[in-house]
Amino acid sequence: MLSKKTKYAIKALVVLGKNTDKPPMQISKIAEEERIPKKFLEQILLDLRNAGFLYSKKGAGGGYSLNKDPKEIFLVSIMRITDGPIAMVPCASINFYHKCEECKQETTCGIRDVFIEVRDATLKILSETSIADIINRETTLITNN
């Protein structure tokens, strides 16, 4: 299940992606527009800034803006920053691998084998879907409704 932290991070990046030609956005405006608790959003934006996705400016006219093109910010990176592993079981993780305590032998574990397939399919979608893609989907959905 997608955590609120990850969902809020994606929502904030989408708002900032739609705001690329405008001055930086204040946290309070993003929080209000997207119904995200301000204190929680502050921590999320700080994590995204530390990861290089955002630029922040202090003072009058300050706020946050994207530090990268929305086409270069992929969901896989956002999820790893906010939640860590993509894999549903630790023995199937690429970046956060841990051997399962109860596993007798990984190479013959059917559960691990299935969840490696799930991980690979998930990674394919998340690695190919950018913030720009989400913005385009929203535009299409608005146009079609």
N, CA, C and O atoms as CSV, one atom per row, in Angstrom:
chain,resi,resn,atom,element,x,y,z
A,1,MET,N,N,0.843,-1.174,0.000
A,1,MET,CA,C,0.000,0.000,0.000
A,1,MET,C,C,0.896,1.247,0.000
A,1,MET,O,O,1.941,1.271,0.650
A,2,LEU,N,N,0.486,2.246,-0.713
A,2,LEU,CA,C,1.220,3.499,-0.792
A,2,LEU,C,C,1.048,4.261,0.515
A,2,LEU,O,O,-0.078,4.483,0.961
A,3,SER,N,N,2.149,4.659,1.129
A,3,SER,CA,C,2.067,5.401,2.391
A,3,SER,C,C,1.600,6.836,2.127
A,3,SER,O,O,1.720,7.356,1.018
A,4,LYS,N,N,1.069,7.450,3.172
A,4,LYS,CA,C,0.653,8.858,3.050
A,4,LYS,C,C,1.860,9.726,2.736
A,4,LYS,O,O,1.755,10.684,1.970
A,5,LYS,N,N,2.997,9.401,3.317
A,5,LYS,CA,C,4.204,10.190,3.078
A,5,LYS,C,C,4.550,10.204,1.592
A,5,LYS,O,O,4.838,11.260,1.027
A,6,THR,N,N,4.523,9.047,0.970
A,6,THR,CA,C,4.842,8.959,-0.459
A,6,THR,C,C,3.773,9.655,-1.297
A,6,THR,O,O,4.089,10.390,-2.233
A,7,LYS,N,N,2.517,9.421,-0.958
A,7,LYS,CA,C,1.432,10.066,-1.705
A,7,LYS,C,C,1.532,11.583,-1.606
A,7,LYS,O,O,1.369,12.279,-2.608
A,8,TYR,N,N,1.795,12.100,-0.421
A,8,TYR,CA,C,1.932,13.546,-0.238
A,8,TYR,C,C,3.149,14.088,-0.988
A,8,TYR,O,O,3.101,15.187,-1.540
A,9,ALA,N,N,4.227,13.324,-1.007
A,9,ALA,CA,C,5.420,13.748,-1.746
A,9,ALA,C,C,5.103,13.870,-3.235
A,9,ALA,O,O,5.480,14.848,-3.880
A,10,ILE,N,N,4.416,12.882,-3.769
A,10,ILE,CA,C,4.045,12.911,-5.189
A,10,ILE,C,C,3.113,14.092,-5.460
A,10,ILE,O,O,3.299,14.824,-6.432
A,11,LYS,N,N,2.109,14.275,-4.597
A,11,LYS,CA,C,1.174,15.389,-4.784
A,11,LYS,C,C,1.898,16.735,-4.763
A,11,LYS,O,O,1.620,17.605,-5.588
A,12,ALA,N,N,2.826,16.906,-3.821
A,12,ALA,CA,C,3.575,18.162,-3.735
A,12,ALA,C,C,4.427,18.372,-4.989
A,12,ALA,O,O,4.492,19.483,-5.514
A,13,LEU,N,N,5.072,17.321,-5.464
A,13,LEU,CA,C,5.890,17.442,-6.667
A,13,LEU,C,C,5.047,17.753,-7.905
A,13,LEU,O,O,5.483,18.489,-8.790
A,14,VAL,N,N,3.849,17.194,-7.960
A,14,VAL,CA,C,2.941,17.495,-9.072
A,14,VAL,C,C,2.556,18.977,-9.043
A,14,VAL,O,O,2.589,19.646,-10.076
A,15,VAL,N,N,2.192,19.488,-7.868
A,15,VAL,CA,C,1.833,20.912,-7.736
A,15,VAL,C,C,3.014,21.783,-8.160
A,15,VAL,O,O,2.846,22.745,-8.909
A,16,LEU,N,N,4.194,21.443,-7.682
A,16,LEU,CA,C,5.378,22.228,-8.039
A,16,LEU,C,C,5.719,22.073,-9.519
A,16,LEU,O,O,6.226,23.006,-10.142
A,17,GLY,N,N,5.444,20.902,-10.080
A,17,GLY,CA,C,5.659,20.684,-11.511
A,17,GLY,C,C,4.737,21.532,-12.376
A,17,GLY,O,O,5.106,21.935,-13.479
A,18,LYS,N,N,3.550,21.798,-11.877
A,18,LYS,CA,C,2.605,22.667,-12.591
A,18,LYS,C,C,2.953,24.136,-12.397
A,18,LYS,O,O,2.397,25.003,-13.070
A,19,ASN,N,N,3.864,24.414,-11.485
A,19,ASN,CA,C,4.206,25.778,-11.093
A,19,ASN,C,C,5.598,26.192,-11.593
A,19,ASN,O,O,6.166,27.164,-11.095
A,20,THR,N,N,6.141,25.473,-12.558
A,20,THR,CA,C,7.545,25.676,-12.940
A,20,THR,C,C,7.859,27.075,-13.468
A,20,THR,O,O,8.988,27.538,-13.304
A,21,ASP,N,N,6.928,27.748,-14.079
A,21,ASP,CA,C,7.197,29.077,-14.638
A,21,ASP,C,C,6.818,30.198,-13.683
A,21,ASP,O,O,6.799,31.367,-14.070
A,22,LYS,N,N,6.518,29.851,-12.455
A,22,LYS,CA,C,6.065,30.837,-11.463
A,22,LYS,C,C,7.061,30.904,-10.313
A,22,LYS,O,O,7.953,30.064,-10.205
A,23,PRO,N,N,6.901,31.923,-9.442
A,23,PRO,CA,C,7.801,32.016,-8.279
A,23,PRO,C,C,7.652,30.804,-7.363
A,23,PRO,O,O,6.659,30.081,-7.445
A,24,PRO,N,N,8.645,30.577,-6.484
A,24,PRO,CA,C,8.571,29.448,-5.546
A,24,PRO,C,C,7.260,29.477,-4.747
A,24,PRO,O,O,6.713,30.541,-4.457
A,25,MET,N,N,6.777,28.285,-4.404
A,25,MET,CA,C,5.531,28.162,-3.640
A,25,MET,C,C,5.834,27.978,-2.163
A,25,MET,O,O,6.760,27.260,-1.785
A,26,GLN,N,N,5.051,28.628,-1.351
A,26,GLN,CA,C,5.189,28.468,0.091
A,26,GLN,C,C,4.561,27.153,0.533
A,26,GLN,O,O,3.606,26.666,-0.072
A,27,ILE,N,N,5.113,26.595,1.593
A,27,ILE,CA,C,4.616,25.334,2.130
A,27,ILE,C,C,3.135,25.430,2.463
A,27,ILE,O,O,2.372,24.506,2.181
A,28,SER,N,N,2.726,26.545,3.062
A,28,SER,CA,C,1.320,26.689,3.473
A,28,SER,C,C,0.381,26.622,2.274
A,28,SER,O,O,-0.719,26.080,2.384
A,29,LYS,N,N,0.793,27.160,1.142
A,29,LYS,CA,C,-0.053,27.124,-0.065
A,29,LYS,C,C,-0.164,25.693,-0.599
A,29,LYS,O,O,-1.251,25.242,-0.960
A,30,ILE,N,N,0.955,24.992,-0.647
A,30,ILE,CA,C,0.942,23.600,-1.105
A,30,ILE,C,C,0.073,22.763,-0.169
A,30,ILE,O,O,-0.766,21.982,-0.618
A,31,ALA,N,N,0.279,22.935,1.125
A,31,ALA,CA,C,-0.475,22.172,2.124
A,31,ALA,C,C,-1.973,22.417,1.989
A,31,ALA,O,O,-2.772,21.484,2.064
A,32,GLU,N,N,-2.340,23.660,1.792
A,32,GLU,CA,C,-3.763,24.015,1.660
A,32,GLU,C,C,-4.354,23.443,0.376
A,32,GLU,O,O,-5.423,22.835,0.405
A,33,GLU,N,N,-3.675,23.631,-0.737
A,33,GLU,CA,C,-4.181,23.156,-2.032
A,33,GLU,C,C,-4.358,21.639,-2.057
A,33,GLU,O,O,-5.319,21.131,-2.635
A,34,GLU,N,N,-3.436,20.927,-1.434
A,34,GLU,CA,C,-3.437,19.466,-1.520
A,34,GLU,C,C,-3.955,18.770,-0.265
A,34,GLU,O,O,-3.944,17.541,-0.183
A,35,ARG,N,N,-4.407,19.556,0.713
A,35,ARG,CA,C,-4.934,19.012,1.972
A,35,ARG,C,C,-3.925,18.106,2.666
A,35,ARG,O,O,-4.234,16.980,3.056
A,36,ILE,N,N,-2.720,18.626,2.807
A,36,ILE,CA,C,-1.637,17.907,3.462
A,36,ILE,C,C,-1.317,18.636,4.767
A,36,ILE,O,O,-1.184,19.860,4.759
A,37,PRO,N,N,-1.189,17.922,5.883
A,37,PRO,CA,C,-0.804,18.585,7.129
A,37,PRO,C,C,0.539,19.308,6.951
A,37,PRO,O,O,1.515,18.716,6.491
A,38,LYS,N,N,0.572,20.585,7.316
A,38,LYS,CA,C,1.731,21.435,7.050
A,38,LYS,C,C,3.017,20.896,7.684
A,38,LYS,O,O,4.049,20.848,7.015
A,39,LYS,N,N,2.980,20.499,8.933
A,39,LYS,CA,C,4.187,20.000,9.619
A,39,LYS,C,C,4.734,18.747,8.924
A,39,LYS,O,O,5.945,18.591,8.766
A,40,PHE,N,N,3.831,17.870,8.517
A,40,PHE,CA,C,4.233,16.643,7.817
A,40,PHE,C,C,4.846,17.008,6.468
A,40,PHE,O,O,5.861,16.437,6.071
A,41,LEU,N,N,4.235,17.954,5.766
A,41,LEU,CA,C,4.727,18.391,4.461
A,41,LEU,C,C,6.116,19.014,4.585
A,41,LEU,O,O,6.965,18.814,3.717
A,42,GLU,N,N,6.350,19.762,5.653
A,42,GLU,CA,C,7.665,20.374,5.854
A,42,GLU,C,C,8.764,19.317,5.840
A,42,GLU,O,O,9.794,19.496,5.190
A,43,GLN,N,N,8.545,18.216,6.559
A,43,GLN,CA,C,9.539,17.148,6.613
A,43,GLN,C,C,9.709,16.475,5.254
A,43,GLN,O,O,10.827,16.164,4.846
A,44,ILE,N,N,8.601,16.253,4.559
A,44,ILE,CA,C,8.650,15.616,3.238
A,44,ILE,C,C,9.437,16.484,2.257
A,44,ILE,O,O,10.290,15.981,1.525
A,45,LEU,N,N,9.149,17.782,2.242
A,45,LEU,CA,C,9.838,18.688,1.321
A,45,LEU,C,C,11.322,18.793,1.655
A,45,LEU,O,O,12.155,18.919,0.758
A,46,LEU,N,N,11.650,18.742,2.928
A,46,LEU,CA,C,13.051,18.754,3.338
A,46,LEU,C,C,13.781,17.516,2.812
A,46,LEU,O,O,14.902,17.615,2.315
A,47,ASP,N,N,13.138,16.353,2.925
A,47,ASP,CA,C,13.724,15.115,2.391
A,47,ASP,C,C,13.926,15.213,0.877
A,47,ASP,O,O,14.962,14.798,0.358
A,48,LEU,N,N,12.940,15.759,0.178
A,48,LEU,CA,C,13.032,15.892,-1.279
A,48,LEU,C,C,14.096,16.917,-1.675
A,48,LEU,O,O,14.774,16.761,-2.691
A,49,ARG,N,N,14.232,17.956,-0.868
A,49,ARG,CA,C,15.281,18.948,-1.134
A,49,ARG,C,C,16.653,18.325,-0.920
A,49,ARG,O,O,17.558,18.505,-1.735
A,50,ASN,N,N,16.805,17.590,0.181
A,50,ASN,CA,C,18.091,16.939,0.465
A,50,ASN,C,C,18.459,15.910,-0.601
A,50,ASN,O,O,19.639,15.630,-0.813
A,51,ALA,N,N,17.466,15.355,-1.262
A,51,ALA,CA,C,17.706,14.387,-2.339
A,51,ALA,C,C,17.971,15.075,-3.684
A,51,ALA,O,O,18.273,14.410,-4.675
A,52,GLY,N,N,17.858,16.408,-3.715
A,52,GLY,CA,C,18.174,17.158,-4.928
A,52,GLY,C,C,17.004,17.431,-5.859
A,52,GLY,O,O,17.199,17.964,-6.951
A,53,PHE,N,N,15.800,17.076,-5.449
A,53,PHE,CA,C,14.636,17.302,-6.313
A,53,PHE,C,C,14.082,18.722,-6.211
A,53,PHE,O,O,13.459,19.219,-7.150
A,54,LEU,N,N,14.309,19.370,-5.071
A,54,LEU,CA,C,13.737,20.691,-4.830
A,54,LEU,C,C,14.804,21.720,-4.527
A,54,LEU,O,O,15.899,21.410,-4.058
A,55,TYR,N,N,14.441,22.953,-4.814
A,55,TYR,CA,C,15.232,24.119,-4.448
A,55,TYR,C,C,14.382,24.905,-3.472
A,55,TYR,O,O,13.176,25.049,-3.674
A,56,SER,N,N,14.994,25.416,-2.415
A,56,SER,CA,C,14.236,26.236,-1.478
A,56,SER,C,C,14.885,27.606,-1.371
A,56,SER,O,O,16.106,27.750,-1.427
A,57,LYS,N,N,14.027,28.603,-1.216
A,57,LYS,CA,C,14.485,29.980,-1.081
A,57,LYS,C,C,13.840,30.542,0.176
A,57,LYS,O,O,12.627,30.441,0.359
A,58,LYS,N,N,14.655,31.132,1.037
A,58,LYS,CA,C,14.136,31.708,2.280
A,58,LYS,C,C,13.769,33.166,2.074
A,58,LYS,O,O,14.202,33.813,1.120
A,59,GLY,N,N,12.950,33.667,3.006
A,59,GLY,CA,C,12.623,35.082,3.006
A,59,GLY,C,C,11.428,35.435,2.144
A,59,GLY,O,O,10.676,34.567,1.700
A,60,ALA,N,N,11.272,36.748,1.916
A,60,ALA,CA,C,10.156,37.255,1.112
A,60,ALA,C,C,10.263,36.681,-0.297
A,60,ALA,O,O,11.332,36.696,-0.908
A,61,GLY,N,N,9.149,36.178,-0.796
A,61,GLY,CA,C,9.130,35.566,-2.120
A,61,GLY,C,C,9.760,34.188,-2.129
A,61,GLY,O,O,10.036,33.620,-3.185
A,62,GLY,N,N,9.981,33.661,-0.940
A,62,GLY,CA,C,10.608,32.353,-0.825
A,62,GLY,C,C,9.604,31.227,-0.912
A,62,GLY,O,O,8.397,31.441,-1.026
A,63,GLY,N,N,10.134,30.032,-0.854
A,63,GLY,CA,C,9.309,28.835,-0.930
A,63,GLY,C,C,10.089,27.741,-1.642
A,63,GLY,O,O,11.320,27.741,-1.664
A,64,TYR,N,N,9.349,26.818,-2.219
A,64,TYR,CA,C,9.959,25.674,-2.908
A,64,TYR,C,C,9.638,25.690,-4.393
A,64,TYR,O,O,8.566,26.119,-4.819
A,65,SER,N,N,10.602,25.208,-5.167
A,65,SER,CA,C,10.390,24.982,-6.593
A,65,SER,C,C,11.192,23.739,-6.981
A,65,SER,O,O,12.083,23.303,-6.251
A,66,LEU,N,N,10.860,23.185,-8.135
A,66,LEU,CA,C,11.573,21.993,-8.590
A,66,LEU,C,C,13.002,22.354,-8.977
A,66,LEU,O,O,13.259,23.409,-9.558
A,67,ASN,N,N,13.906,21.473,-8.648
A,67,ASN,CA,C,15.304,21.632,-9.003
A,67,ASN,C,C,15.636,20.822,-10.255
A,67,ASN,O,O,16.738,20.916,-10.796
A,68,LYS,N,N,14.665,20.026,-10.704
A,68,LYS,CA,C,14.815,19.190,-11.891
A,68,LYS,C,C,13.572,19.345,-12.752
A,68,LYS,O,O,12.519,19.772,-12.278
A,69,ASP,N,N,13.706,18.999,-13.998
A,69,ASP,CA,C,12.563,18.966,-14.908
A,69,ASP,C,C,11.617,17.860,-14.444
A,69,ASP,O,O,12.080,16.782,-14.069
A,70,PRO,N,N,10.295,18.099,-14.460
A,70,PRO,CA,C,9.342,17.060,-14.046
A,70,PRO,C,C,9.500,15.747,-14.821
A,70,PRO,O,O,9.115,14.689,-14.324
A,71,LYS,N,N,10.061,15.807,-16.026
A,71,LYS,CA,C,10.298,14.600,-16.830
A,71,LYS,C,C,11.435,13.759,-16.265
A,71,LYS,O,O,11.584,12.592,-16.626
A,72,GLU,N,N,12.242,14.350,-15.372
A,72,GLU,CA,C,13.413,13.666,-14.814
A,72,GLU,C,C,13.183,13.154,-13.390
A,72,GLU,O,O,14.087,12.579,-12.783
A,73,ILE,N,N,11.980,13.361,-12.861
A,73,ILE,CA,C,11.675,12.917,-11.498
A,73,ILE,C,C,10.748,11.712,-11.604
A,73,ILE,O,O,9.574,11.847,-11.950
A,74,PHE,N,N,11.283,10.540,-11.305
A,74,PHE,CA,C,10.537,9.300,-11.462
A,74,PHE,C,C,10.003,8.785,-10.131
A,74,PHE,O,O,10.619,8.969,-9.081
A,75,LEU,N,N,8.857,8.143,-10.200
A,75,LEU,CA,C,8.196,7.645,-8.993
A,75,LEU,C,C,9.072,6.700,-8.187
A,75,LEU,O,O,9.001,6.698,-6.958
A,76,VAL,N,N,9.891,5.903,-8.844
A,76,VAL,CA,C,10.743,4.959,-8.127
A,76,VAL,C,C,11.660,5.697,-7.155
A,76,VAL,O,O,11.862,5.242,-6.030
A,77,SER,N,N,12.213,6.823,-7.575
A,77,SER,CA,C,13.108,7.592,-6.705
A,77,SER,C,C,12.360,8.194,-5.527
A,77,SER,O,O,12.851,8.188,-4.398
A,78,ILE,N,N,11.179,8.710,-5.797
A,78,ILE,CA,C,10.369,9.314,-4.734
A,78,ILE,C,C,10.011,8.269,-3.692
A,78,ILE,O,O,10.113,8.519,-2.491
A,79,MET,N,N,9.596,7.109,-4.148
A,79,MET,CA,C,9.207,6.051,-3.218
A,79,MET,C,C,10.384,5.586,-2.380
A,79,MET,O,O,10.227,5.313,-1.190
A,80,ARG,N,N,11.548,5.494,-2.978
A,80,ARG,CA,C,12.721,5.053,-2.207
A,80,ARG,C,C,13.131,6.099,-1.177
A,80,ARG,O,O,13.579,5.748,-0.086
A,81,ILE,N,N,12.985,7.371,-1.508
A,81,ILE,CA,C,13.317,8.442,-0.571
A,81,ILE,C,C,12.337,8.455,0.603
A,81,ILE,O,O,12.743,8.617,1.754
A,82,THR,N,N,11.065,8.286,0.314
A,82,THR,CA,C,10.052,8.423,1.357
A,82,THR,C,C,9.771,7.143,2.123
A,82,THR,O,O,9.445,7.196,3.309
A,83,ASP,N,N,9.891,5.997,1.473
A,83,ASP,CA,C,9.515,4.734,2.123
A,83,ASP,C,C,10.605,3.670,2.143
A,83,ASP,O,O,10.488,2.687,2.874
A,84,GLY,N,N,11.647,3.845,1.368
A,84,GLY,CA,C,12.694,2.829,1.336
A,84,GLY,C,C,12.450,1.797,0.258
A,84,GLY,O,O,12.296,2.151,-0.911
A,85,PRO,N,N,12.411,0.512,0.630
A,85,PRO,CA,C,12.350,-0.559,-0.368
A,85,PRO,C,C,11.063,-0.573,-1.197
A,85,PRO,O,O,9.984,-0.221,-0.721
A,86,ILE,N,N,11.218,-0.985,-2.429
A,86,ILE,CA,C,10.070,-1.191,-3.322
A,86,ILE,C,C,9.540,-2.615,-3.147
A,86,ILE,O,O,8.331,-2.844,-3.188
A,87,ALA,N,N,10.442,-3.557,-2.956
A,87,ALA,CA,C,10.061,-4.967,-2.823
A,87,ALA,C,C,9.194,-5.179,-1.579
A,87,ALA,O,O,9.349,-4.494,-0.568
A,88,MET,N,N,8.288,-6.136,-1.682
A,88,MET,CA,C,7.360,-6.417,-0.587
A,88,MET,C,C,7.950,-7.350,0.463
A,88,MET,O,O,7.444,-7.422,1.583
A,89,VAL,N,N,9.006,-8.058,0.114
A,89,VAL,CA,C,9.708,-8.911,1.073
A,89,VAL,C,C,11.191,-8.548,1.006
A,89,VAL,O,O,11.707,-8.261,-0.075
A,90,PRO,N,N,11.878,-8.555,2.139
A,90,PRO,CA,C,13.265,-8.077,2.164
A,90,PRO,C,C,14.231,-8.887,1.302
A,90,PRO,O,O,15.218,-8.344,0.805
A,91,CYS,N,N,13.957,-10.179,1.120
A,91,CYS,CA,C,14.871,-11.011,0.336
A,91,CYS,C,C,14.748,-10.763,-1.172
A,91,CYS,O,O,15.565,-11.256,-1.948
A,92,ALA,N,N,13.742,-10.008,-1.582
A,92,ALA,CA,C,13.563,-9.679,-2.997
A,92,ALA,C,C,14.017,-8.255,-3.316
A,92,ALA,O,O,13.966,-7.826,-4.468
A,93,SER,N,N,14.455,-7.534,-2.303
A,93,SER,CA,C,14.857,-6.142,-2.485
A,93,SER,C,C,16.225,-6.040,-3.153
A,93,SER,O,O,17.123,-6.837,-2.885
A,94,ILE,N,N,16.365,-5.053,-4.021
A,94,ILE,CA,C,17.639,-4.803,-4.680
A,94,ILE,C,C,18.526,-3.924,-3.787
A,94,ILE,O,O,19.684,-4.255,-3.533
A,95,ASN,N,N,17.975,-2.818,-3.322
A,95,ASN,CA,C,18.752,-1.850,-2.539
A,95,ASN,C,C,18.702,-2.068,-1.030
A,95,ASN,O,O,19.556,-1.553,-0.309
A,96,PHE,N,N,17.728,-2.814,-0.542
A,96,PHE,CA,C,17.545,-2.992,0.901
A,96,PHE,C,C,17.457,-4.481,1.269
A,96,PHE,O,O,16.687,-4.868,2.148
A,97,TYR,N,N,18.245,-5.294,0.595
A,97,TYR,CA,C,18.199,-6.747,0.775
A,97,TYR,C,C,18.505,-7.172,2.214
A,97,TYR,O,O,19.434,-6.670,2.848
A,98,HIS,N,N,17.695,-8.109,2.705
A,98,HIS,CA,C,17.951,-8.819,3.961
A,98,HIS,C,C,17.449,-10.241,3.771
A,98,HIS,O,O,16.378,-10.461,3.204
A,99,LYS,N,N,18.215,-11.189,4.239
A,99,LYS,CA,C,17.782,-12.582,4.187
A,99,LYS,C,C,16.642,-12.771,5.179
A,99,LYS,O,O,16.699,-12.268,6.301
A,100,CYS,N,N,15.616,-13.489,4.768
A,100,CYS,CA,C,14.494,-13.789,5.656
A,100,CYS,C,C,14.961,-14.799,6.708
A,100,CYS,O,O,15.605,-15.794,6.376
A,101,GLU,N,N,14.640,-14.544,7.950
A,101,GLU,CA,C,15.085,-15.404,9.053
A,101,GLU,C,C,14.558,-16.830,8.931
A,101,GLU,O,O,15.264,-17.787,9.248
A,102,GLU,N,N,13.334,-16.967,8.475
A,102,GLU,CA,C,12.704,-18.288,8.448
A,102,GLU,C,C,12.981,-19.074,7.165
A,102,GLU,O,O,12.551,-20.220,7.035
A,103,CYS,N,N,13.687,-18.471,6.231
A,103,CYS,CA,C,13.921,-19.115,4.932
A,103,CYS,C,C,15.005,-20.184,5.042
A,103,CYS,O,O,16.082,-19.949,5.590
A,104,LYS,N,N,14.695,-21.356,4.510
A,104,LYS,CA,C,15.669,-22.460,4.515
A,104,LYS,C,C,16.713,-22.258,3.414
A,104,LYS,O,O,17.917,-22.361,3.648
A,105,GLN,N,N,16.212,-21.967,2.198
A,105,GLN,CA,C,17.131,-21.770,1.072
A,105,GLN,C,C,16.476,-20.822,0.069
A,105,GLN,O,O,15.450,-21.154,-0.524
A,106,GLU,N,N,17.065,-19.656,-0.117
A,106,GLU,CA,C,16.508,-18.639,-1.013
A,106,GLU,C,C,16.357,-19.124,-2.449
A,106,GLU,O,O,15.352,-18.833,-3.098
A,107,THR,N,N,17.320,-19.842,-2.938
A,107,THR,CA,C,17.326,-20.233,-4.352
A,107,THR,C,C,16.154,-21.130,-4.732
A,107,THR,O,O,15.812,-21.232,-5.910
A,108,THR,N,N,15.534,-21.783,-3.750
A,108,THR,CA,C,14.394,-22.655,-4.043
A,108,THR,C,C,13.103,-22.149,-3.399
A,108,THR,O,O,12.113,-22.878,-3.335
A,109,CYS,N,N,13.113,-20.914,-2.925
A,109,CYS,CA,C,11.930,-20.357,-2.256
A,109,CYS,C,C,10.935,-19.823,-3.293
A,109,CYS,O,O,11.231,-18.874,-4.019
A,110,GLY,N,N,9.774,-20.435,-3.349
A,110,GLY,CA,C,8.738,-20.015,-4.297
A,110,GLY,C,C,8.177,-18.645,-3.974
A,110,GLY,O,O,7.834,-17.886,-4.880
A,111,ILE,N,N,8.079,-18.320,-2.693
A,111,ILE,CA,C,7.565,-17.001,-2.291
A,111,ILE,C,C,8.507,-15.918,-2.810
A,111,ILE,O,O,8.062,-14.948,-3.424
A,112,ARG,N,N,9.784,-16.078,-2.569
A,112,ARG,CA,C,10.775,-15.100,-3.033
A,112,ARG,C,C,10.719,-14.961,-4.548
A,112,ARG,O,O,10.768,-13.851,-5.078
A,113,ASP,N,N,10.616,-16.083,-5.238
A,113,ASP,CA,C,10.583,-16.078,-6.696
A,113,ASP,C,C,9.406,-15.256,-7.235
A,113,ASP,O,O,9.568,-14.465,-8.164
A,114,VAL,N,N,8.236,-15.448,-6.649
A,114,VAL,CA,C,7.050,-14.685,-7.072
A,114,VAL,C,C,7.240,-13.202,-6.790
A,114,VAL,O,O,6.926,-12.362,-7.634
A,115,PHE,N,N,7.757,-12.876,-5.600
A,115,PHE,CA,C,7.885,-11.468,-5.232
A,115,PHE,C,C,9.034,-10.756,-5.938
A,115,PHE,O,O,9.072,-9.525,-5.966
A,116,ILE,N,N,9.953,-11.498,-6.498
A,116,ILE,CA,C,10.943,-10.887,-7.386
A,116,ILE,C,C,10.253,-10.469,-8.682
A,116,ILE,O,O,10.549,-9.405,-9.225
A,117,GLU,N,N,9.339,-11.294,-9.179
A,117,GLU,CA,C,8.560,-10.921,-10.371
A,117,GLU,C,C,7.706,-9.690,-10.104
A,117,GLU,O,O,7.636,-8.786,-10.936
A,118,VAL,N,N,7.052,-9.655,-8.937
A,118,VAL,CA,C,6.230,-8.495,-8.559
A,118,VAL,C,C,7.114,-7.248,-8.486
A,118,VAL,O,O,6.756,-6.191,-9.006
A,119,ARG,N,N,8.269,-7.383,-7.835
A,119,ARG,CA,C,9.218,-6.259,-7.733
A,119,ARG,C,C,9.627,-5.762,-9.110
A,119,ARG,O,O,9.614,-4.557,-9.363
A,120,ASP,N,N,9.988,-6.673,-9.996
A,120,ASP,CA,C,10.444,-6.284,-11.328
A,120,ASP,C,C,9.362,-5.564,-12.126
A,120,ASP,O,O,9.639,-4.573,-12.802
A,121,ALA,N,N,8.130,-6.064,-12.048
A,121,ALA,CA,C,7.024,-5.410,-12.758
A,121,ALA,C,C,6.745,-4.029,-12.165
A,121,ALA,O,O,6.502,-3.067,-12.893
A,122,THR,N,N,6.784,-3.947,-10.852
A,122,THR,CA,C,6.558,-2.667,-10.170
A,122,THR,C,C,7.662,-1.678,-10.528
A,122,THR,O,O,7.387,-0.522,-10.850
A,123,LEU,N,N,8.910,-2.135,-10.471
A,123,LEU,CA,C,10.039,-1.260,-10.813
A,123,LEU,C,C,9.954,-0.739,-12.242
A,123,LEU,O,O,10.296,0.413,-12.509
A,124,LYS,N,N,9.499,-1.584,-13.156
A,124,LYS,CA,C,9.376,-1.158,-14.552
A,124,LYS,C,C,8.422,0.021,-14.664
A,124,LYS,O,O,8.737,1.021,-15.310
A,125,ILE,N,N,7.266,-0.092,-14.042
A,125,ILE,CA,C,6.274,0.988,-14.107
A,125,ILE,C,C,6.777,2.231,-13.386
A,125,ILE,O,O,6.717,3.332,-13.932
A,126,LEU,N,N,7.269,2.064,-12.173
A,126,LEU,CA,C,7.713,3.215,-11.375
A,126,LEU,C,C,8.937,3.900,-11.979
A,126,LEU,O,O,9.096,5.113,-11.842
A,127,SER,N,N,9.799,3.139,-12.643
A,127,SER,CA,C,11.003,3.702,-13.259
A,127,SER,C,C,10.700,4.435,-14.557
A,127,SER,O,O,11.504,5.243,-15.022
A,128,GLU,N,N,9.550,4.156,-15.137
A,128,GLU,CA,C,9.171,4.784,-16.410
A,128,GLU,C,C,8.132,5.878,-16.245
A,128,GLU,O,O,7.768,6.534,-17.222
A,129,THR,N,N,7.646,6.088,-15.027
A,129,THR,CA,C,6.598,7.082,-14.797
A,129,THR,C,C,7.172,8.274,-14.041
A,129,THR,O,O,7.685,8.140,-12.930
A,130,SER,N,N,7.074,9.444,-14.671
A,130,SER,CA,C,7.628,10.666,-14.086
A,130,SER,C,C,6.516,11.570,-13.563
A,130,SER,O,O,5.330,11.326,-13.783
A,131,ILE,N,N,6.933,12.604,-12.875
A,131,ILE,CA,C,5.980,13.623,-12.413
A,131,ILE,C,C,5.298,14.259,-13.621
A,131,ILE,O,O,4.105,14.556,-13.569
A,132,ALA,N,N,6.032,14.468,-14.696
A,132,ALA,CA,C,5.433,15.017,-15.924
A,132,ALA,C,C,4.339,14.094,-16.454
A,132,ALA,O,O,3.309,14.567,-16.935
A,133,ASP,N,N,4.553,12.783,-16.370
A,133,ASP,CA,C,3.532,11.823,-16.817
A,133,ASP,C,C,2.258,11.953,-15.976
A,133,ASP,O,O,1.150,11.900,-16.511
A,134,ILE,N,N,2.414,12.122,-14.680
A,134,ILE,CA,C,1.243,12.267,-13.810
A,134,ILE,C,C,0.504,13.561,-14.132
A,134,ILE,O,O,-0.726,13.580,-14.178
A,135,ILE,N,N,1.248,14.639,-14.354
A,135,ILE,CA,C,0.629,15.917,-14.736
A,135,ILE,C,C,-0.147,15.742,-16.035
A,135,ILE,O,O,-1.274,16.224,-16.152
A,136,ASN,N,N,0.443,15.056,-17.011
A,136,ASN,CA,C,-0.233,14.820,-18.296
A,136,ASN,C,C,-1.483,13.959,-18.118
A,136,ASN,O,O,-2.500,14.215,-18.764
A,137,ARG,N,N,-1.424,12.946,-17.255
A,137,ARG,CA,C,-2.601,12.106,-16.991
A,137,ARG,C,C,-3.725,12.935,-16.383
A,137,ARG,O,O,-4.887,12.803,-16.770
A,138,GLU,N,N,-3.366,13.794,-15.424
A,138,GLU,CA,C,-4.392,14.636,-14.789
A,138,GLU,C,C,-5.033,15.571,-15.808
A,138,GLU,O,O,-6.249,15.768,-15.803
A,139,THR,N,N,-4.214,16.141,-16.675
A,139,THR,CA,C,-4.736,17.037,-17.720
A,139,THR,C,C,-5.693,16.282,-18.625
A,139,THR,O,O,-6.760,16.796,-18.963
A,140,THR,N,N,-5.329,15.071,-19.022
A,140,THR,CA,C,-6.179,14.237,-19.873
A,140,THR,C,C,-7.476,13.882,-19.161
A,140,THR,O,O,-8.549,13.961,-19.759
A,141,LEU,N,N,-7.393,13.497,-17.902
A,141,LEU,CA,C,-8.596,13.136,-17.146
A,141,LEU,C,C,-9.542,14.325,-16.995
A,141,LEU,O,O,-10.759,14.167,-17.096
A,142,ILE,N,N,-8.992,15.508,-16.755
A,142,ILE,CA,C,-9.812,16.713,-16.622
A,142,ILE,C,C,-10.496,17.009,-17.959
A,142,ILE,O,O,-11.681,17.340,-18.005
A,143,THR,N,N,-9.724,16.884,-19.048
A,143,THR,CA,C,-10.266,17.155,-20.381
A,143,THR,C,C,-11.382,16.180,-20.745
A,143,THR,O,O,-12.372,16.568,-21.366
A,144,ASN,N,N,-11.223,14.922,-20.362
A,144,ASN,CA,C,-12.200,13.889,-20.722
A,144,ASN,C,C,-13.423,13.848,-19.819
A,144,ASN,O,O,-14.400,13.172,-20.141
A,145,ASN,N,N,-13.391,14.546,-18.714
A,145,ASN,CA,C,-14.546,14.511,-17.789
A,145,ASN,C,C,-15.346,15.767,-17.821
A,145,ASN,O,O,-16.340,15.885,-17.104
